Amino acid sequence: MITFRRVARGLKNLYRREVLRDGPLLEAKRWFRDKGDTTLRLDYPLDEDSIVVDLGGYIGQWALDIHERYGSTVHVFEPVPSLHATCVERFSGKPKLHAHRYGLSDKDGTFAITDDGDASSFVSLEKSDSHINCELRSAPAALDALGLDHIDLLKLNIEGGEFAVLPALIEAGWLPRIRFLQIQFHTVGDYDAMRDAIRAKLAETHDEQWCYRFVWEGWERKPG
């Protein structure tokens, strides 16, 4: 169903992109032109022994695509109850797909998130009529509790939560154990400075593969 809110958001984005020449929106246009969702986000040297972690699983489509292409084990973290339930239903009969009903951050806690479907966000509560509370767990502790000693591919799309998760993983020494990262940085808070600081740390252990600024970017662990 097309809602007034979605139409208004689309018109606002069109104005920002074509009139104001908004950088992230221009990058998004380039991303879709290059068909990044069906190429860059799925093309990895994975197999049935690979471990994939999906932070911000939404309805589980990307996790399903990765699993069906490579047979990999995928751990999906989706704290929104309705979205988690959708993942559980879609993953039924697929024992290598695991849906966890909590999000990852730098510490345990809860956060409020707007209940707006594909526009859900925990950074714009004042713009929503409804919100729900969701569980967060410390990323390093949660990964250790699952018995993971490495990750072949880590995907993050968590509405600004990457600015807490990635520094926590860096501090805990997790980065060298992650081969590939696929990150969507969001324009929240002091986003330019925070992204630059994280990218500088990433560059110590990983090489940038491709980058569509504030859309998606990919990193691969340095050889050796």
N, C-alpha and C positions, 0 to 999 in steps of 0.2 A: 504494500500500500504506500503510495506517495503522499507524504504529509507536508503540511505547510512549512514546518521547521526544516525538512530536508530540501524543499525547493528554495527556501530563503538562504540556506547554507550554500547551496549550489550557485545561486546568483551572486552571493557575497564573494565566493571563491573565484568566480569568473571575473568579477570586477577587480579583485586584487591581482589576479594573474595578468589580465590583458590591459588594464588601465594603469594600475599602480606598479606593474612589473615585479610582483612579489617573488623573491628568490626561491623559497621552498616550493611555491606553486609552479614556477617555471621548471624546477627540477622534477616535480611530479609529472608534468607534461612530457618531459624528456624520458622519464622512466616508462610511462605507458607507451610512448612512441617506440621505445626499444623493447617492449614486451618483457620487461624485467620480471614480472610475476610468474611467467611461464618458462623463463630461461634461467636467469641468474639466481633466483630464489630456490631453484630445484636442482641445479646442476652441480653435483658434488661427487667426489670419489668415495661413495659409501657402499656398504654391502650389508648382508644379513647379520653380521657381527657388530655393526656400528651402533653407538649409543648417541641418540639425539635428544636434546632438551629444548622444549618449546615453552617459553615464558610469555604468557598472554595468548592462550590457545584459541580463544573466541569459540567458534563452533567446530573446531578440529579439522578444518579442510586441509590446511597446510600439512599437519601431522599425518593425515590420511594419504595425501599425495606422496610424501616422503616415504612412508611405510610401503605403499603399494609399488613404488618405483624400485626401492632397494631392499625391502624386507627388514629394515632396521628396527631396533627397539626405540620407541619414542615415549618420553615422559612429558606429559602436557600439564602445565600449571595454569588453572583457570579458576580464580576465586569467586566469580559471580555465579551464584547458585543455578540460575536458569541456563547459563551457558555451559557450566560444568555438566549439568544434567543432559544437555544435548550431546556433549562429547561422550559421556558414558554410553548413551544410546547408540551413537554412531560407531563406537569402538566395540560394541558387543560382538563376541565371537572372535576377537582379534587380541589374543593374549599378550602380544608384544606392544600394544598400545595401552598406556597407563594414564588415566586422568586423575589429577590431584586437585582437591577442592580447596586450594589456598594459593596465595601468591608468594613470591620471593622478594625480599628486601634486604636491608642491612641489619635488621633486628626483628624479633617477634613483635606482633602487635595487631591492630586492626586499622582499617581505613574505610571511609565512606566513599561510595561511588555512585554516580548518577545512574539511574535505571532507564537508559535511553537506547537500548539495542546496540546497533553498530556505531552509535555516537556516544556510548558510555564513556565517562571520564571521571577521575577523582580530583580534577583540578578546576572544575567549573560548577561546583554545587549550587552557587547562587543563580545559575541559569536553568536549573532543573526543578520540577515540581516534586520529584521523588528521588530518594536515594536509599541505599542499603549498606549495611556494614559487612565487610569481608575480612577474612583472616590473612595475615601475613606471617611468614616465618623467615628466620635468618637464612639467607641463601647458602653460605658455606655449611652451616649445620644441617640444613635440609638435604643437601646433596650428599653429605657424609652419611646421614641417617639412612639414605636409600642404598648405601653401599657402593656408590659410584666412585671410582678412582680416576676416571678420565671422561671426557666428553668429546665426541668426534665433531659434532655440530651443535652450537648453542644459538638459538634464535630468540631475540628479544623484541617485543612490541607491547610495551606495558605503560603507555600513556604518561611518560615522564618518570616512571619508577626506575628506568635504566640509570638515572643519575644517583640512585642509592645502591642498586644491585652491583653495578660494575665496580665501583670503588671497593665495595665489600669483598668481592671476589679477588680483586687485585691485592688487597691488604692480606687476605687469607692465603695468598700464594696459589690460587687456582688457575690463573691465566696460562701458565706453561702446560697445564693438563688439558687445555681446550685446543683442538686443532683448527676448527673454523668457527667464526662468529658472524652472525647476520643480525645487524642492529638497526632499529628505527629510532633515531633520536627525535625528541619532541621539543617544540618551542615553548617551554615552560620555565619560569624563573629566569635566572641568569644563564640561559641555555648556551649561548656562544662560548662563554668562559668555561662552563662545566664540560661541554663537549670537547673543547680544545684540551683541557686537562686530562680527560679520559683517553683521548686519542694519542696524546703524548706518551702515556703509560702503555697503551696498546702497542705502540710502535717499538717499544723495547723488546717485545717478544713476538710480535706478529707483523706481517706486511699487509698493507691495504691491497685488496684485489680489485675492487671497484667501488665507486662512491657516487651516490645521488644525494646531495646534501640535504639532510632533514627529511629524506624519503626512506632510503635504505642504503646501507653500506656493508661490504663484506671484507673480512679479514682472515688471513691464513697464518698459522704459526710458522715462524722462521725455521728453515731446515737446520738440522744438527742438534 
